[in-house]
Amino acid sequence: MSPSAILLTTISSGTKVKIARLIGGRTFKSKITAMGLHVGLVITVIRNESEGPIVVEAKGVRIALGRGMSEKLSVYRLEK
């Protein structure tokens, strides 16, 4: 049984995830890939509190994503 993808906004701090899908149009996909994020990339959620941006780490770089962008990233949970 394959794991089901969930939105990045539901992932708690300290969890590793793999980007499953970019849910958005060309502009969104262009912006997110310009930040270095793409389908298949493993990232770690550094900070996800009830308010403010979600901070993730990918390839040794920390990236702050607004809630709107984070809701358009579908991910697979890898570990806590």
Phi and psi in degrees as a GROMACS rama.xvg file:
@    title "Ramachandran Plot"
@    xaxis  label "Phi"
@    yaxis  label "Psi"
@TYPE xy
-81.1993  148.501  SER-2
-68.1173  149.425  PRO-3
-91.2833  144.397  SER-4
-79.4839  144.712  ALA-5
-132.871  165.543  ILE-6
-75.4795  145.592  LEU-7
-57.4012  -33.455  LEU-8
-62.5326  -18.194  THR-9
-92.6476  -2.08133  THR-10
-89.6908  134.88  ILE-11
-85.1778  160.592  SER-12
-57.9088  143.409  SER-13
88.5775  2.46221  GLY-14
-98.3529  136.366  THR-15
-90.6297  137.12  LYS-16
-138.031  162.35  VAL-17
-117.539  129.828  LYS-18
-68.034  123.816  ILE-19
-97.8591  -38.1535  ALA-20
-160.479  144.156  ARG-21
-101.66  115.768  LEU-22
-100.132  91.1115  ILE-23
175.192  179.759  GLY-24
-85.0625  -171.181  GLY-25
-60.2024  -40.8601  ARG-26
-63.2612  -46.6282  THR-27
-60.6907  -48.5259  PHE-28
-61.8537  -36.1698  LYS-29
-65.5891  -44.7215  SER-30
-64.5606  -45.052  LYS-31
-69.2164  -37.5803  ILE-32
-72.1728  -29.4346  THR-33
-65.0813  -25.1318  ALA-34
-81.7136  -7.09095  MET-35
96.1196  6.83187  GLY-36
-98.2959  136.83  LEU-37
-154.985  164.242  HIS-38
-59.0543  133.915  VAL-39
96.3117  -14.1727  GLY-40
-75.4432  135.279  LEU-41
-90.7668  127.609  VAL-42
-129.436  159.882  ILE-43
-115.227  131.363  THR-44
-80.2282  115.181  VAL-45
-86.9918  -42.9176  ILE-46
-143.493  126.288  ARG-47
-147.079  93.6693  ASN-48
-105.439  179.999  GLU-49
-66.0555  -23.0402  SER-50
-132.793  162.206  GLU-51
83.5472  -179.292  GLY-52
-70.9554  159.058  PRO-53
-96.2529  126.466  ILE-54
-101.155  125.492  VAL-55
-122.076  159.12  VAL-56
-120.954  129.545  GLU-57
-138.366  126.513  ALA-58
54.5278  37.4377  LYS-59
80.1992  5.46828  GLY-60
-116.487  135.312  VAL-61
-93.4357  136.044  ARG-62
-129.891  130.384  ILE-63
-96.0413  124.458  ALA-64
-114.538  131.519  LEU-65
-66.0193  162.872  GLY-66
-59.8707  -38.673  ARG-67
-61.339  -45.6617  GLY-68
-67.4538  -39.5789  MET-69
-63.1715  -31.3525  SER-70
-73.1946  -9.73864  GLU-71
-103.309  8.06483  LYS-72
-110.002  116.285  LEU-73
-96.5823  132.327  SER-74
-134.961  161.129  VAL-75
-106.76  131.192  TYR-76
-73.8072  130.07  ARG-77
-102.155  -46.8049  LEU-78
-165.608  168.32  GLU-79
